[in-house]
Amino acid sequence: MKLVTAAEVTETVDASDEEVWHALTTPSILKKYFFGSDIKSTWKVGDPITFSGEYDGKKYQDKGSIRSSHPNAELSFTHWSALAGKPDVPENYHLVTIKLNQLGDGTRVTLRQDDQDGEPVDVKTRRQYEKNWSLVLKGLKNVVESPSD
């Protein structure tokens, strides 16, 4: 399968890469900024990851698997959602890669979504993906920079 970059967004978080990594891999923190999803995983390569919750009044159970897990540096996972209306086949999974780069006292977080169907992404779809992922990264930034627990 040929990967096609569908979206890429970046945010700088005023925290260490360790703090950002903790927020990326702790379900109770993820729920605060990842669209309210309950996310479960061991974060080990090859293991499953699930996302469940409710969106627009519909319950969902998305799934995927961990592709890379390098603490404080990189996390990637595949993702498929029944809400997209496409069959559960490999080419309908996205690959989401999150890279962390320490910059002085902060961390640059870059999130890229690659589609595995090999088809180019139209501008409208790319903008929607980038809008959604920007919301996730802004939420991550807010949660990490002003922790409440």
Summary of the structure (lengths in Angstrom):
residues: 149
radius of gyration: 14.9
end to end distance: 42.3
largest distance: 44.2
contacts: 423
relative contact order: 0.26
helix: 30%
strand: 42%
